[in-house]
């Protein structure tokens, strides 16, 4: 919803270095119309990961993967195509951009969708598009703090990616996090 607000609130012509709702919307359209559903472990998820790498590296971010596997109960009792118990293989995508200080700010969003027939425009291509546009803007700015962007996988299976990230990452230098 934030991205849709930004699209309405900001003009389409912007100065270099300022947030462009039009750019964010282009990311959303790519994820929804070209990639489609992005269920954890699917081809759509892998295409999304490749897209995230491409955009982030293009703007100078250092990108890495944080793969994980977890056994979960299927949260959707009406999804008869999936078994009740599932093995989830997914990845968090982590991008870093150093600043003057090692203290960091994290910006995150989950990139997976709730099902194989759900394109996930609002949940959560809008968050991903917004974060990718913020990544472009932050890469052009002089930074006091270091920034980290985290795109969480398998969030639709019970916040699996963010829980894995929080339990396997040193967060002692983090000042705050914005999750979109």
N, C-alpha and C positions, 0 to 999 in steps of 0.2 A: 504494500500500500504506500510505503514511503516513496518508492520510485514513481508511482503514478502521480502522487502529489507533486514531486519534483518536476515531472513532465509538464504539469499544468502551471506550476508556479514560476518556472524559469523560461526566458526566451530561448528560441532555438539557436540564435547566433550568440556565441559567448566568446569571451577573450580566452586566449591560450592560458592554461593553468587554472581555469575555473571549471566547476562542475557542469557537465552538459547532460541534461536529462535526455536529449536526443541520442547521445552515445549510449547511455544506460539502456534506453529502450531498444537500440539495435542489438545489444547483447541479449536482452530478453527475447526478442523476435528470433534470433539465431537458436537459442536454446529450445524454444517452444516449437518453432516451425521447421527447423532443420534437424535438430537432434531428437526432439520429442521426449517421451518418457525416459527418466533417468533413474530407474530402480537400482538399488545396490547390487553389484555383481553383473549388471547387464551391459550389452554393447552400448546403449545410450549413456551409461555412466562412463565408460571408457572414452567415448567421443567427447563427453563433457570435460574429462580430465585433460585430454589433448588440447581442447580449446582454452582451458584455464592456463595451461602451460604456455601456450602460444601468446596469449594476451599479456600475461604477467611478465614473461621474459622479454617481450617486445618493449616493455616500459622499464626494463632494467632491474626487475625483482629477481632475487635468487630463489628458485623454486625447488621444493623437495616433496616427496611422498611419505606418508606415514601409514603403511598398510596395517590392517588388522583383520582378525577373524573372531567371530563370536557366535555361539549357539544361542538362539533366541526363540521365544514363542511368537508365532505369527500373531500380530496385534489385531488383525482383521478376521473375525470368526466367519464372515461371509465369503471370504476368498477361498473357494474350494480348489483352485488350481495349485495353490501352495499348501504344503504340509503344515500341520500345527507347529512342529518344531523345525527350525531352519538353521542351516549354517550360513552365516553372513560373511562374505569376503568383500571388503571395501577398502577405501583409502581416504585419509584426510590429505588435502593438498595445502601445503604450508609455504608461504612466500615471505621473504624477509627483505627489508630495506633499512640499512643502517642510518643512524642519525648521529648527532654530536655526542649524545649520551647513550649508555647501554640500557637505561630505563626504557621500557617499551610500552606501546599501546597496541592492543590486538583489535582487529576488525574481522568479524566472521559472518558467515552465512552457510546454511546447508544447501547442497546442490542436488540432492536426490528427490525423487517424486514418490508419491504414495502408492502408485500402482502402474501396471503395464499399459493401462489405457488412459493415464492421466498426464497431460502435457506439462502441468505444474507451472503455469504462468505466474500466479500469485504465490504459490507454495512450491518452489521458492526461486523461480527464475528472476523475479523482481528483486529479491535480495542479492542474488549473484550479480545481476546487471549493475545494481547500485554500487556494490563493492568493487567490481571491475573498473567502473568509472572513477571511483575514489582512488583506486590504485594508480590510474593514469595521472590524476591530479597530484597525488602525494609524491610521485616520482619526479615531478617538475619543481617541487618546492624545496627550500632549505629546511632541513628537519632538525629540531632540537632533540626530539626523542627518536628512538628506533621504532619501526613499525613492523608488525607481523600481520599478515592476512591468513586466515584459516578458512578453508572451504571444507565443511564437515560432510563425510559420507555416512550413509545408513542412519540418518536421523529419524526417518519414518518408521524404523524398527525399534523405537524406544530410546532415542538420543544416543545411539551406540557410538558414533564417531566423536561427539563432543566429550562423552564420558571417557573414552579411550585417550583422547588428547589430554584432558585434564589430569588423568592418572599417570601418564607417561611423559610429561613435559615439566621441566623446571620453570615454574611461574614466578619465581622470587623477584625478578626484575620488572614484572608487569605492573604498571600503574592502574590501568583500567582496560575494560573490553567493551566494545560496541558490537552486539550481535544483531544482525538484520535478518 
